[in-house]
Amino acid sequence: MLRAGLRAGAHTPSLRRVPQPGCRQRPGHQHAAARLAQRRRGETLRTVTPPRRPANEGNGGTVNPAPEQRTITGIGVSRGIVSGPVVHLPEPIAQPPAGLRLSPSDDAVAAAARIPEAVAVVVAQLEAAASHATGDAADVLVATAAIAADPTLSADAHRRVVEEHLVPELAVWEAADAVAAQLEALGGYLAERASDVHDVRDRVVAQLTGRQAPGVPDRLEPFVLVAADLAPSTTATLDPERILAIVTDGAGPTSHTAIVANARGIPAIVGAAGASAVLEEGATVLVNGASGVVVLHPTQEQIEAAGKLAAIDRTFDGTGRTSDGHRVQLLANIGNPEDAEAAARVGAEGVGLFRSEFCFLGRETPPSVEEQVEQYRRVLSRFPGRKVVLRTLDSGADKPLLFLTSPDEENPALGVRGLRAAATWPGLLDDQLEAIAQAAAAEEAEVWVMAPMVSTVDETEDFVAACTRHGLPTAGVMIEVPSAALLAGPILARASFASIGTNDLTQYTMAADRLLGSLAALSNPWQPAVLQLIAATCRAGAQQDRPVGVCGEAASHASLAAVLVGLGVSSLSMTPRAIPDIATALGAVTLEECREVARLALDAETAEAARTAVRARLPQLAELGL
């Protein structure tokens, strides 16, 4: 049973002990970023050819027929073209036999004592992995370690051994399943955390039984990892030097798998239904992370053609524009000062989304104004004379804070999050705006400030007034919920700009959890309803003469970026590694072509129809491997 506090919506142990992931540098970041930078300019096709039997071996001297070629299509979420052998994620740890109990001669107390020992090993392994990871990957590992370290699961398992005489592995399994069942019953974001509990369960059971922990297998050569889905902690430990690409049956375009793969430069395709059944172990596949296509048993000609696409030089000269000179600012999404370094290295025109949560997560009390000023200046100093859009604290849902989260929210995703938290704790916003103002005064960056999760005109007026009081003249809002898109006209009559967060806008428009793999099709930003809301926001921006940007994952997809520009978006903000690709894509299309494909997308009745029509109209993107 979960400890007191986890009733209708109280937050899980997995979300209550997350160590401070921000305000510090993580080991290994610069090394990983340097590898990614080297792979962006004039890269070649990464290919590993598995050993083949001689053509006549075991076949009486006759030539073996070529294996049947098959094509599987999913959602491309991280660009790159690679070829290599398939390796399947191992089967998960099997459930111990029901009713398996200690023998009468076993010491139950001693057996139960093995559980915290195993948990300690698992926590140490996860924390060690986190210390060598960066960004979202490190945060995922830290959060998973926090789940394992929480005493609730361990205490319940201990009780089951001592009182019911279950063997330790079965006690852990049943205790974890009880926790997961309660989370699933709560629905929404908390239901998604059930998979994290199962991940911890499998790791602890593996430690107790002397088996290999779940995760990516070791191979001598790099490979294409194929799985039904990946646990967040597994995704977070993927090594770009070992993993050529990722292909999953499930997950969506805004899942942890998609986000971490993109950040680490690993080509990835999600939502490829049936891939784990069709792509046999050891078979050669050709993966195109831009188009979302996997070719099983590609020909040598296909591999060579893919190599030419991979070798195309995609660089960014610091100015985003279409082929006929229409300006589109290409900005970076960052979550901490280390990300700012990566953005500066690729020549980003500025920052379109600076997530400020890194200074707040995992703390028992809010950071002081002075602490915030120091961290904000570290980012602003990297972009003198360039725009940096700082989003005020977006807490709640997937970013709960110990000192803010209400213990009785039944659905945190629809609760006190984003700007709503400022209304509940006004001093928090005032301190943050004061820190931003001081940091802006001390540096030369052009500082814009925006509020997350704005739903009404009143909220916009209150936020703009608060920014004005602190001497921050450029105050905008994020468009993440349908009500804000539908009210974009009056909202932009008050705000200086709008930035569309396509991840949440898609989630709230389609009423589909963006982390739930089974709803991946609904989490697709190509959904016509989502595009209609983006178009409405852009029209309002034009009427009010206010810039409208996009800072969701949609901005990092080449063909969708062209649609967004055609709809009237003036800036695109994305993970830094995607900027050269999007610059290349926009440089291959005219503004009129962007407007034409925007009309095609708006006229489509399904997400796939929209994407297909746009890709067909812009063949030059496929020719560029985008």
Steps between C-alpha positions, in 0.01 A plus 500: 500500500626848422595717790270770627462776249451288191125518489301648218785671327756543774837459341680173485824412672655516154439872492579602855871442541653608174846636577582848372571445128572859407732779606807282444701356215482131430806292416534392142284771346772672302635171366159387380419837349830506316425160345163625382653813352751292305217292355300795368737618227549284193417179685516163329256214521558299816477143388590165652470189288424181695694187403331292231530135422662412167237486229529124455560396862267227616307512176664237283697759306192688383472875541273619781222725374506859616290548814164664449515875540235668713428860591354622829389858554475678832550853627848639443596693813877537472668558166779283365553216255678186616537137404583212729392178670188473712535429870185453704462630850505191724177366639405664829566331831247221545257511789594255778255211541194601699498384860874430512585501870795452730559155640430446873873496568564837333554808713231745382668801661831421331324443168317831531828677573616414147241736353647833618844370404381430145323834485818679606691337215233602248494858628880520477494366142239753391673791672832400344337495157341839570837651588625421149184615322374847411175688451178300479691171520654589834170626636328172407768296677491722807122463519519122460763480774266702721223246446733218599628689805157581638428281807137425411569220255781348706299510823199329346718229348676452834163455670391238248812294572474523879123462531405290197833315460521580128841466340662845462465518120128421509450743789661779297296407194168507684582817692597678178188380321288635784662841466467495121134401519423799722679733259315360200170548680579868548538548123676780315866568568507283811386200297805546280727465804383141541749400230779659705396293802507185285847595380625531858326172588680316221837641601460404865372150415794450263738601778334263747509205260846558354374571149602769257313823561259606228655724243685513172713192424873520442627432148843534343364705209247785493144395425141609441301455820148368443244479781130505568575807713778630721492589867607861561806386695603271214469779247700731726802266502523447125850558363508663154826321430333158549146563382470574130126564519185424699180347363201441728151364452355749744580844644407831343677799347520677837589195712817470707641273229451766234629789708811325634588342163480839332712664767764226473510496122370144461274446197165375625165381374209446739150371447623245245227244566622141472867589467615280788322201345610556140862612545682182593810493718819552301331606177631807321271801496520847352348762730402850389415703808369790293248313286413241766575210265680176589612271217562137594771334287596809296696454179854629468370762259254625760773519763727693263220742411433555869869568551484784250210655690683469830808670353314817399652793685244661730641810662349817640640843425316664788206639302188295435326573171306339217660468157342831393627685807201497737644523853417235758687517828649164597528481876590237759302333776714472813449376853817609679828689446666192352237486226573867429859406420381246244263754346775758469730247333256430216449872445139527615355846440395503862286305743131453430428302816710523814337266751566643844393192700858375537553740790185387683481122461587280796512779755317521831489881467505735200836637384581851613499794261880503516527132409270549203687807377825304493352218294311725256814703436688186405255454214457864400875551481519249214269708277605866503277703271279200427152409615451274802140409582479393863193305604398559858465201729283224354435269794248224553408192292833358380700764692371484860676709762524397863419847626209565261316181410156468651455160670142456390500570123305223329654578160822704515506542120182707537587649835705786644780516247674768300375853557225367727765431762588870497145586598523257790851606608542857366826559681664228295432679170603837640834361615560333165415812300729704724782251441441509123502881503827513692662242272378685190643828630838337559530335156459610139250241379157612378278349770140403431283340769202272447246330721413131466150349494310823441129432452323837518531866412495591870804282566681674215422846638620403848826355369580796275431737789734302728777510239451874454536557875838329487622693197461215250331659196482197269249267661329221309306180551521138400211362298464148640129454552216538248338786692812713456513427127133588459554824695830582331366831366418667832794328668743644245336839531657500848811282467810587296526157338381142510690174488310184412595196707391230257568213741242608755270659243475163326445319829221727618335532160490125441436410867784247473791465743805579290712247690261211444634284218164344421369847409796595281281561194299760692818666629607587146534878443382442140150450638268733302338642814840602634600662171173693495573642846853597395359671192248691712777619731712616206208690350448676831869584514485655155191703591662630819845538340651267757758228428393138545761228543499125559711336768368141503648188342307582181756770419776241457330306219593628155172465311292617795732799544415605144129475583546711813678771304220491245246548778679817609740387772795742520739295713568133563663381822633147532765273645837652396609203288197542272581859401735418207241258360215749518719774354577270207133409457379860499779595263358250251146644487344834413252689713230434242573125517467521878164670464387243246586203722336676794177509300542133412547409865200703613280337236596147608262300716760280672851547633644245258322660204644838595852368534482296180368793296771733625782251445376435146495873422852555638709217349813710544490427873518125440784562255685671785430212736264714706 
